Amino acid sequence: MQRAEARPRQQPEGAAPGGGGGGDRAAGAMEPPGLLFQEPSLYTVKAIFILDNDGQRLLAKYYDATFPSTKEQKTFERSVFNKTHKTDSEIAFLEGLTIVYKSSIDLFFYVVGSSQENELMLVAVLTCLFDSLNHMLRKNVEKRFLLDNLDGAFLVVDEIVDGGVILESDPQQVIQKVNFRAVSEPAAYGWTTALCPSKVSPRFCNLPKSKLNGPC
């Protein structure tokens, strides 16, 4: 008795060869937008800002065009403050963005990234920012001390993030760089080196301008 010959399986009309259920996708098929792989980017941070306990801006740096105008930025900041200032959480999601934050007495610190951003990276920036300012302000992380040292606070932010790219997450390194800039270019930031006379190991003097009369 002769064995029946195996015949090749016929493809539906118009189907690509080998296009079974577990085979290759038909030509031209596209993944849903949410499943597309997103390449990692160095541009991690979209914004950093510090608000007082009334939600008013004290310091802010935005690194892309998500909120192009000052009015849009302040509206966003107000929305973030309203969502976060009465909660014990440390992370929030708003308008498709990831926001990590912490508070200290009468200040609220925020770091903003995209919805796909690694939260641990944003937390590292937030921690570095807070610890650097805590050192600079000699553990007086309050509104009045921050306002007295606002130029230094902007320097701290610039040493941590530049154009949305994280440069440094070690607060000791940040403070060393800020010290160097403050001593090498004191006039540019309204500071004086007379208070810190040591040429061997100069220190960044962060006293309010009203107290620039005595030694650090």
GROMACS elastic network, one bead per residue, 0.5 to 0.9 nm:
[ bonds ]
;  ai    aj funct       b0    kb
    2     5     6  0.88585   500
    4     7     6  0.89996   500
    6     9     6  0.89638   500
    7    10     6  0.86740   500
   10    13     6  0.87988   500
   11    14     6  0.80136   500
   11    15     6  0.62760   500
   11    16     6  0.78650   500
   11    17     6  0.71091   500
   11    18     6  0.83173   500
   11    19     6  0.81506   500
   11    20     6  0.88182   500
   12    15     6  0.55501   500
   12    16     6  0.87033   500
   13    16     6  0.88496   500
   15    18     6  0.86087   500
   15    19     6  0.67427   500
   15    26     6  0.75481   500
   16    19     6  0.55136   500
   16    24     6  0.88453   500
   16    25     6  0.88100   500
   16    26     6  0.64676   500
   16    27     6  0.77399   500
   17    20     6  0.84359   500
   18    23     6  0.62477   500
   18    24     6  0.71330   500
   19    22     6  0.77143   500
   19    23     6  0.51295   500
   19    24     6  0.56887   500
   19    25     6  0.67525   500
   19    26     6  0.68503   500
   20    24     6  0.74958   500
   20    25     6  0.87539   500
   21    24     6  0.83458   500
   21    25     6  0.88342   500
   22    25     6  0.85667   500
   24    27     6  0.85596   500
   25    28     6  0.82713   500
   25    29     6  0.64865   500
   25    30     6  0.89542   500
   26    29     6  0.57781   500
   27    30     6  0.88683   500
   30    33     6  0.84878   500
   31    34     6  0.80958   500
   31    35     6  0.62749   500
   31    36     6  0.62803   500
   32    35     6  0.55062   500
   32    36     6  0.67445   500
   33    36     6  0.54793   500
   34    37     6  0.84579   500
   35    38     6  0.88311   500
   38    41     6  0.87803   500
   38   116     6  0.88082   500
   40    43     6  0.88102   500
   41    44     6  0.66407   500
   41   165     6  0.88890   500
   42    45     6  0.88115   500
   42   164     6  0.76778   500
   42   165     6  0.55290   500
   42   166     6  0.75456   500
   43    46     6  0.76904   500
   43    63     6  0.86596   500
   43   163     6  0.73734   500
   43   166     6  0.76521   500
   44   112     6  0.87680   500
   44   113     6  0.61722   500
   44   114     6  0.76665   500
   44   117     6  0.68446   500
   44   118     6  0.84473   500
   44   121     6  0.79200   500
   44   122     6  0.77945   500
   44   164     6  0.56901   500
   44   165     6  0.58181   500
   44   166     6  0.69067   500
   45    48     6  0.76502   500
   45    62     6  0.85694   500
   45    63     6  0.71526   500
   45    64     6  0.89598   500
   45   111     6  0.71172   500
   45   112     6  0.59308   500
   45   114     6  0.77469   500
   45   117     6  0.86193   500
   45   122     6  0.72610   500
   45   125     6  0.87336   500
   45   161     6  0.76206   500
   45   163     6  0.82291   500
   45   165     6  0.65582   500
   45   166     6  0.73855   500
   46    61     6  0.85426   500
   46    62     6  0.59774   500
   46    63     6  0.51316   500
   46    64     6  0.60914   500
   46    65     6  0.88289   500
   46    66     6  0.79253   500
   46   111     6  0.78028   500
   46   112     6  0.54176   500
   46   113     6  0.50935   500
   46   114     6  0.71974   500
   46   163     6  0.86069   500
   46   164     6  0.58554   500
   47    60     6  0.73818   500
   47    61     6  0.55911   500
   47    63     6  0.58449   500
   47    64     6  0.79956   500
   47   110     6  0.80462   500
   47   111     6  0.59600   500
   47   112     6  0.50417   500
   47   113     6  0.71078   500
   47   164     6  0.75386   500
   48    59     6  0.81200   500
   48    60     6  0.57318   500
   48    61     6  0.53014   500
   48    62     6  0.65877   500
   48    63     6  0.86706   500
   48   109     6  0.77706   500
   48   110     6  0.56799   500
   48   112     6  0.62962   500
   48   126     6  0.86459   500
   48   157     6  0.80434   500
   49    57     6  0.73618   500
   49    58     6  0.76227   500
   49    59     6  0.54174   500
   49    61     6  0.62179   500
   49    62     6  0.82777   500
   49    77     6  0.81904   500
   49   108     6  0.83595   500
   49   109     6  0.62326   500
   49   110     6  0.53764   500
   49   111     6  0.67984   500
   49   112     6  0.86292   500
   50    55     6  0.89161   500
   50    56     6  0.85027   500
   50    57     6  0.62319   500
   50    58     6  0.56380   500
   50    59     6  0.51604   500
   50    60     6  0.63820   500
   50   107     6  0.67898   500
   50   108     6  0.55439   500
   50   110     6  0.62151   500
   51    54     6  0.75611   500
   51    55     6  0.52853   500
   51    56     6  0.52325   500
   51    58     6  0.54389   500
   51    59     6  0.71385   500
   51    60     6  0.86156   500
   51    77     6  0.82378   500
   51    81     6  0.80457   500
   51   106     6  0.85231   500
   51   107     6  0.58237   500
   51   108     6  0.51437   500
   51   109     6  0.67174   500
   51   110     6  0.82878   500
   51   143     6  0.89404   500
   52    55     6  0.53223   500
   52    56     6  0.54372   500
   52    57     6  0.66839   500
   52    58     6  0.67814   500
   52   106     6  0.56457   500
   52   108     6  0.61228   500
   52   142     6  0.89755   500
   52   143     6  0.67413   500
   53    56     6  0.74133   500
   53    81     6  0.89094   500
   53    85     6  0.79555   500
   53   105     6  0.82846   500
   53   107     6  0.58412   500
   53   108     6  0.70020   500
   53   143     6  0.89768   500
   54    57     6  0.89825   500
   54    81     6  0.86300   500
   54   106     6  0.85464   500
   55    77     6  0.75743   500
   55    78     6  0.61909   500
   55    80     6  0.89373   500
   55    81     6  0.58333   500
   55    82     6  0.79202   500
   55    85     6  0.84925   500
   55   107     6  0.89609   500
   55   108     6  0.82709   500
   56    74     6  0.85188   500
   56    77     6  0.84175   500
   56    78     6  0.78760   500
   57    60     6  0.70098   500
   57    74     6  0.76050   500
   57    77     6  0.78622   500
   58   143     6  0.83392   500
   58   146     6  0.84811   500
   58   147     6  0.75774   500
   58   150     6  0.84488   500
   59   150     6  0.78185   500
   59   153     6  0.82108   500
   59   154     6  0.75776   500
   60   154     6  0.86977   500
   61   154     6  0.87010   500
   61   157     6  0.82512   500
   62    65     6  0.79782   500
   62    66     6  0.85610   500
   62    67     6  0.79465   500
   62    68     6  0.87523   500
   62    73     6  0.83866   500
   62   163     6  0.83609   500
   62   164     6  0.80924   500
   63    66     6  0.85523   500
   63   162     6  0.81062   500
   63   163     6  0.52937   500
   63   164     6  0.52169   500
   63   165     6  0.89314   500
   64    67     6  0.75178   500
   64    68     6  0.77236   500
   64   163     6  0.79126   500
   64   164     6  0.76365   500
   65    69     6  0.85283   500
   66    73     6  0.88269   500
   67    70     6  0.76838   500
   67    71     6  0.85479   500
   67    72     6  0.55333   500
   67    73     6  0.54332   500
   67    76     6  0.80710   500
   68    71     6  0.85862   500
   68    72     6  0.68966   500
   68    73     6  0.73760   500
   69    72     6  0.52713   500
   69    73     6  0.62663   500
   69    74     6  0.87423   500
   70    74     6  0.61479   500
   70    75     6  0.85296   500
   71    74     6  0.52838   500
   71    75     6  0.61698   500
   71    76     6  0.86292   500
   72    75     6  0.50638   500
   72    76     6  0.61522   500
   72    77     6  0.85805   500
   73    76     6  0.51278   500
   73    77     6  0.61568   500
   73    78     6  0.86563   500
   74    78     6  0.60798   500
   74    79     6  0.85630   500
   75    78     6  0.51519   500
   75    79     6  0.63128   500
   75    80     6  0.87004   500
   76    79     6  0.50784   500
   76    80     6  0.61736   500
   76    81     6  0.85788   500
   76    95     6  0.88945   500
   77    80     6  0.50463   500
   77    81     6  0.60612   500
   77    82     6  0.85669   500
   78    81     6  0.50633   500
   78    82     6  0.61246   500
   78    83     6  0.85939   500
   79    82     6  0.51947   500
   79    83     6  0.62482   500
   79    84     6  0.87026   500
   79    94     6  0.84617   500
   80    83     6  0.51686   500
   80    84     6  0.61285   500
   80    85     6  0.82759   500
   80    92     6  0.83632   500
   80    94     6  0.73745   500
   80    99     6  0.83539   500
   80   110     6  0.89399   500
   81    84     6  0.52130   500
   81    85     6  0.54664   500
   81    86     6  0.87297   500
   81   108     6  0.83575   500
   82    85     6  0.60737   500
   82    86     6  0.78224   500
   83    86     6  0.74738   500
   83    87     6  0.78219   500
   83    92     6  0.79938   500
   83    94     6  0.86522   500
   84    87     6  0.54224   500
   84    88     6  0.80758   500
   84    89     6  0.77710   500
   84    90     6  0.84556   500
   84    91     6  0.85079   500
   84    92     6  0.73453   500
   84   101     6  0.82357   500
   85    88     6  0.83269   500
   85   103     6  0.83076   500
   85   108     6  0.78560   500
   87    90     6  0.82803   500
   88   102     6  0.89892   500
   89    92     6  0.76679   500
   89   100     6  0.89798   500
   89   101     6  0.84242   500
   89   102     6  0.86033   500
   90    99     6  0.83371   500
   90   100     6  0.56391   500
   90   101     6  0.53565   500
   90   102     6  0.62216   500
   90   123     6  0.89766   500
   91    98     6  0.72999   500
   91    99     6  0.55933   500
   91   101     6  0.62909   500
   91   102     6  0.88304   500
   91   119     6  0.83853   500
   92    97     6  0.83169   500
   92    98     6  0.61087   500
   92    99     6  0.50824   500
   92   100     6  0.63900   500
   92   101     6  0.82074   500
   93    96     6  0.66381   500
   93    97     6  0.55935   500
   93    99     6  0.60436   500
   93   100     6  0.88284   500
   93   115     6  0.75438   500
   94    97     6  0.53221   500
   94    98     6  0.67519   500
   94    99     6  0.75277   500
   94   115     6  0.88440   500
   95    98     6  0.86242   500
   95   115     6  0.89313   500
   96   114     6  0.69194   500
   96   115     6  0.55022   500
   97   112     6  0.68288   500
   97   113     6  0.58928   500
   97   116     6  0.82201   500
   97   117     6  0.86527   500
   98   111     6  0.84336   500
   98   112     6  0.58066   500
   98   113     6  0.51685   500
   98   114     6  0.55798   500
   98   115     6  0.50482   500
   98   116     6  0.78542   500
   98   117     6  0.71730   500
   98   118     6  0.89857   500
   98   119     6  0.75559   500
   98   122     6  0.87057   500
   99   110     6  0.66982   500
   99   111     6  0.57858   500
   99   113     6  0.64068   500
   99   114     6  0.84985   500
   99   115     6  0.88230   500
   99   119     6  0.84494   500
   99   122     6  0.80329   500
  100   109     6  0.83547   500
  100   110     6  0.58469   500
  100   111     6  0.54469   500
  100   112     6  0.65987   500
  100   113     6  0.85641   500
  100   119     6  0.76202   500
  100   122     6  0.66420   500
  100   123     6  0.63287   500
  100   126     6  0.73145   500
  101   108     6  0.70334   500
  101   109     6  0.53572   500
  101   111     6  0.63899   500
  101   112     6  0.87614   500
  101   123     6  0.80396   500
  101   126     6  0.70417   500
  102   107     6  0.85216   500
  102   108     6  0.58943   500
  102   109     6  0.54202   500
  102   110     6  0.69475   500
  102   126     6  0.80191   500
  102   127     6  0.89250   500
  102   130     6  0.86753   500
  103   106     6  0.73699   500
  103   107     6  0.55605   500
  103   109     6  0.60758   500
  103   110     6  0.89120   500
  104   107     6  0.52034   500
  104   108     6  0.64988   500
  104   109     6  0.82514   500
  104   141     6  0.66196   500
  104   142     6  0.71029   500
  105   108     6  0.84252   500
  105   141     6  0.74938   500
  105   142     6  0.62848   500
  105   143     6  0.84109   500
  106   141     6  0.85259   500
  106   142     6  0.60093   500
  106   143     6  0.62015   500
  107   141     6  0.77323   500
  107   142     6  0.63467   500
  107   143     6  0.62357   500
  109   126     6  0.73806   500
  109   129     6  0.84980   500
  109   130     6  0.76642   500
  110   126     6  0.70539   500
  111   122     6  0.63669   500
  111   123     6  0.78146   500
  111   125     6  0.73237   500
  111   126     6  0.60871   500
  112   122     6  0.73030   500
  113   116     6  0.80282   500
  113   117     6  0.59037   500
  113   118     6  0.84200   500
  113   119     6  0.83147   500
  113   122     6  0.70315   500
  114   117     6  0.51778   500
  114   118     6  0.87533   500
  115   118     6  0.86220   500
  116   119     6  0.86707   500
  117   120     6  0.87267   500
  117   121     6  0.78355   500
  117   122     6  0.78700   500
  118   121     6  0.55036   500
  118   122     6  0.68274   500
  118   123     6  0.89435   500
  119   122     6  0.51505   500
  119   123     6  0.61464   500
  119   124     6  0.86038   500
  120   124     6  0.61032   500
  120   125     6  0.87206   500
  121   124     6  0.50987   500
  121   125     6  0.65029   500
  121   126     6  0.87933   500
  121   166     6  0.88104   500
  122   125     6  0.51660   500
  122   126     6  0.62664   500
  122   127     6  0.86575   500
  123   127     6  0.60092   500
  123   128     6  0.84503   500
  124   127     6  0.51710   500
  124   128     6  0.61030   500
  124   129     6  0.85443   500
  124   169     6  0.62413   500
  124   170     6  0.88720   500
  125   128     6  0.51443   500
  125   129     6  0.60865   500
  125   130     6  0.86387   500
  125   160     6  0.71497   500
  125   161     6  0.81380   500
  125   166     6  0.75683   500
  125   168     6  0.80659   500
  125   169     6  0.59678   500
  126   129     6  0.51132   500
  126   130     6  0.61978   500
  126   131     6  0.85682   500
  126   169     6  0.89010   500
  127   130     6  0.52240   500
  127   131     6  0.60038   500
  127   132     6  0.83669   500
  127   169     6  0.80222   500
  127   171     6  0.84664   500
  128   131     6  0.52243   500
  128   132     6  0.58892   500
  128   133     6  0.84794   500
  128   160     6  0.76379   500
  128   168     6  0.81044   500
  128   169     6  0.53486   500
  128   170     6  0.60925   500
  128   171     6  0.51690   500
  128   172     6  0.89612   500
  128   174     6  0.83352   500
  129   132     6  0.52785   500
  129   133     6  0.62154   500
  129   134     6  0.84744   500
  129   153     6  0.89905   500
  129   156     6  0.71577   500
  129   157     6  0.68203   500
  129   160     6  0.73411   500
  129   169     6  0.82320   500
  129   171     6  0.73019   500
  129   174     6  0.89684   500
  130   133     6  0.52591   500
  130   134     6  0.59530   500
  130   135     6  0.86199   500
  130   141     6  0.84975   500
  130   171     6  0.85925   500
  131   135     6  0.62076   500
  131   136     6  0.85904   500
  131   139     6  0.89884   500
  131   170     6  0.89686   500
  131   171     6  0.60584   500
  131   172     6  0.87922   500
  132   135     6  0.51971   500
  132   136     6  0.61635   500
  132   137     6  0.85430   500
  132   153     6  0.88361   500
  132   156     6  0.69964   500
  132   170     6  0.84818   500
  132   172     6  0.72563   500
  132   174     6  0.67927   500
  132   175     6  0.63527   500
  133   137     6  0.57858   500
  133   138     6  0.81088   500
  133   139     6  0.80061   500
  133   140     6  0.88556   500
  133   141     6  0.70929   500
  133   146     6  0.83581   500
  133   152     6  0.87016   500
  133   153     6  0.67553   500
  133   156     6  0.73786   500
  133   171     6  0.86689   500
  133   175     6  0.87427   500
  134   137     6  0.52828   500
  134   138     6  0.58815   500
  134   140     6  0.66703   500
  134   141     6  0.57596   500
  135   139     6  0.60227   500
  135   140     6  0.86594   500
  135   141     6  0.89867   500
  135   171     6  0.84151   500
  135   172     6  0.88092   500
  135   175     6  0.78456   500
  136   139     6  0.76507   500
  136   140     6  0.87679   500
  136   149     6  0.86221   500
  136   152     6  0.80237   500
  136   153     6  0.83099   500
  136   175     6  0.73945   500
  136   204     6  0.80416   500
  136   205     6  0.85006   500
  136   206     6  0.65635   500
  137   140     6  0.52822   500
  137   141     6  0.62241   500
  137   142     6  0.86187   500
  137   145     6  0.67344   500
  137   146     6  0.72799   500
  137   149     6  0.77650   500
  137   206     6  0.67140   500
  137   207     6  0.82415   500
  138   141     6  0.78307   500
  138   206     6  0.84855   500
  139   142     6  0.88021   500
  140   143     6  0.89308   500
  140   145     6  0.65989   500
  140   146     6  0.84029   500
  141   144     6  0.86648   500
  141   145     6  0.67864   500
  141   146     6  0.68536   500
  142   145     6  0.55429   500
  142   146     6  0.61057   500
  142   147     6  0.86841   500
  143   146     6  0.50877   500
  143   147     6  0.61272   500
  143   148     6  0.86353   500
  144   147     6  0.52080   500
  144   148     6  0.62935   500
  144   149     6  0.87827   500
  145   148     6  0.50668   500
  145   149     6  0.63477   500
  145   150     6  0.84992   500
  145   207     6  0.85913   500
  145   208     6  0.75634   500
  146   149     6  0.51008   500
  146   150     6  0.56683   500
  146   152     6  0.88295   500
  146   153     6  0.72715   500
  147   150     6  0.50039   500
  147   151     6  0.85884   500
  147   153     6  0.88441   500
  147   208     6  0.88688   500
  148   151     6  0.83629   500
  148   206     6  0.83721   500
  148   207     6  0.76450   500
  148   208     6  0.50961   500
  148   209     6  0.71750   500
  149   152     6  0.53943   500
  149   153     6  0.63060   500
  149   154     6  0.89380   500
  149   206     6  0.64300   500
  149   207     6  0.75441   500
  149   208     6  0.66757   500
  149   209     6  0.86336   500
  150   154     6  0.62931   500
  150   155     6  0.86430   500
  151   154     6  0.52761   500
  151   155     6  0.64156   500
  151   156     6  0.88223   500
  151   189     6  0.63023   500
  151   190     6  0.81477   500
  152   156     6  0.62611   500
  152   157     6  0.87720   500
  152   178     6  0.75632   500
  152   182     6  0.82423   500
  152   189     6  0.78367   500
  152   206     6  0.77760   500
  153   156     6  0.50358   500
  153   157     6  0.63934   500
  153   158     6  0.87174   500
  154   157     6  0.51059   500
  154   158     6  0.62024   500
  154   159     6  0.86859   500
  155   158     6  0.50420   500
  155   159     6  0.62255   500
  155   160     6  0.87580   500
  155   178     6  0.64139   500
  155   181     6  0.86419   500
  156   159     6  0.52104   500
  156   160     6  0.64519   500
  156   161     6  0.88478   500
  156   174     6  0.65366   500
  156   175     6  0.73551   500
  156   177     6  0.86573   500
  156   178     6  0.65451   500
  157   160     6  0.52110   500
  157   161     6  0.61263   500
  157   162     6  0.82513   500
  157   174     6  0.89601   500
  158   161     6  0.53823   500
  158   162     6  0.57825   500
  158   163     6  0.88473   500
  158   167     6  0.87285   500
  159   162     6  0.71483   500
  159   166     6  0.87725   500
  159   167     6  0.66632   500
  159   168     6  0.67245   500
  159   173     6  0.89875   500
  159   174     6  0.59844   500
  159   175     6  0.87660   500
  159   177     6  0.73410   500
  159   178     6  0.74788   500
  160   165     6  0.84889   500
  160   166     6  0.59794   500
  160   167     6  0.51923   500
  160   169     6  0.64741   500
  160   170     6  0.85919   500
  160   171     6  0.86602   500
  160   174     6  0.68805   500
  161   164     6  0.58645   500
  161   165     6  0.54346   500
  161   167     6  0.53860   500
  161   168     6  0.71536   500
  162   165     6  0.52741   500
  162   166     6  0.66045   500
  162   167     6  0.67432   500
  163   166     6  0.84648   500
  166   169     6  0.75636   500
  168   171     6  0.78593   500
  168   173     6  0.74362   500
  168   174     6  0.68865   500
  169   172     6  0.89639   500
  169   173     6  0.81154   500
  169   174     6  0.78434   500
  170   173     6  0.54319   500
  170   174     6  0.64204   500
  170   175     6  0.89088   500
  171   175     6  0.61471   500
  171   176     6  0.85920   500
  172   175     6  0.52335   500
  172   176     6  0.62622   500
  172   177     6  0.87506   500
  173   176     6  0.51334   500
  173   177     6  0.63014   500
  173   178     6  0.86437   500
  174   177     6  0.52567   500
  174   178     6  0.61772   500
  174   179     6  0.85605   500
  175   179     6  0.59659   500
  175   180     6  0.85525   500
  175   204     6  0.84851   500
  176   179     6  0.50507   500
  176   180     6  0.62672   500
  176   181     6  0.87936   500
  176   203     6  0.89477   500
  176   204     6  0.88092   500
  177   180     6  0.50962   500
  177   181     6  0.63296   500
  177   182     6  0.85878   500
  178   181     6  0.51811   500
  178   182     6  0.60203   500
  178   183     6  0.85687   500
  178   204     6  0.75603   500
  179   182     6  0.51235   500
  179   183     6  0.61520   500
  179   184     6  0.84778   500
  179   202     6  0.76198   500
  179   203     6  0.61399   500
  179   205     6  0.84879   500
  180   183     6  0.53176   500
  180   184     6  0.59562   500
  180   185     6  0.82994   500
  180   202     6  0.82186   500
  180   203     6  0.84526   500
  180   204     6  0.79764   500
  181   184     6  0.51388   500
  181   185     6  0.56648   500
  181   186     6  0.74145   500
  182   185     6  0.54489   500
  182   187     6  0.84714   500
  182   188     6  0.83997   500
  182   189     6  0.72124   500
  182   191     6  0.72961   500
  182   192     6  0.86575   500
  182   193     6  0.83771   500
  182   203     6  0.87147   500
  182   204     6  0.63566   500
  182   205     6  0.85160   500
  183   186     6  0.54435   500
  183   191     6  0.85849   500
  183   192     6  0.82386   500
  183   193     6  0.64240   500
  183   196     6  0.88043   500
  183   202     6  0.70551   500
  183   203     6  0.77223   500
  183   204     6  0.69874   500
  184   187     6  0.89353   500
  185   188     6  0.56103   500
  185   189     6  0.72189   500
  185   191     6  0.86171   500
  186   189     6  0.55412   500
  186   190     6  0.62305   500
  186   192     6  0.57959   500
  186   193     6  0.67180   500
  187   190     6  0.50095   500
  187   191     6  0.58511   500
  187   192     6  0.69658   500
  188   191     6  0.77330   500
  189   192     6  0.89156   500
  190   209     6  0.86933   500
  191   205     6  0.80490   500
  191   206     6  0.85734   500
  191   209     6  0.79772   500
  191   212     6  0.88836   500
  192   195     6  0.65696   500
  192   196     6  0.81355   500
  192   205     6  0.81992   500
  192   212     6  0.79503   500
  193   196     6  0.53305   500
  193   197     6  0.65490   500
  193   202     6  0.85154   500
  193   203     6  0.89469   500
  193   204     6  0.85353   500
  193   205     6  0.79973   500
  194   197     6  0.56729   500
  194   212     6  0.88245   500
  194   215     6  0.82695   500
  195   205     6  0.69817   500
  195   212     6  0.71670   500
  195   213     6  0.76079   500
  195   214     6  0.65287   500
  195   215     6  0.50339   500
  195   216     6  0.58302   500
  196   199     6  0.82896   500
  196   202     6  0.60310   500
  196   203     6  0.60850   500
  196   204     6  0.74469   500
  196   205     6  0.67070   500
  196   215     6  0.68682   500
  196   216     6  0.64068   500
  197   200     6  0.89678   500
  197   202     6  0.69717   500
  197   203     6  0.87498   500
  197   215     6  0.86099   500
  198   201     6  0.57806   500
  198   202     6  0.52227   500
  198   203     6  0.79245   500
  199   202     6  0.56751   500
  202   205     6  0.89779   500
  203   216     6  0.85880   500
  204   216     6  0.89518   500
  205   216     6  0.62226   500
  206   209     6  0.86253   500
  206   216     6  0.83709   500
  207   210     6  0.80703   500
  207   211     6  0.62613   500
  207   212     6  0.68867   500
  207   216     6  0.76644   500
  208   211     6  0.54999   500
  208   212     6  0.69552   500
  209   212     6  0.53303   500
  209   213     6  0.88221   500
  210   213     6  0.79870   500
  211   214     6  0.71693   500
  212   215     6  0.81249   500
  212   216     6  0.87457   500
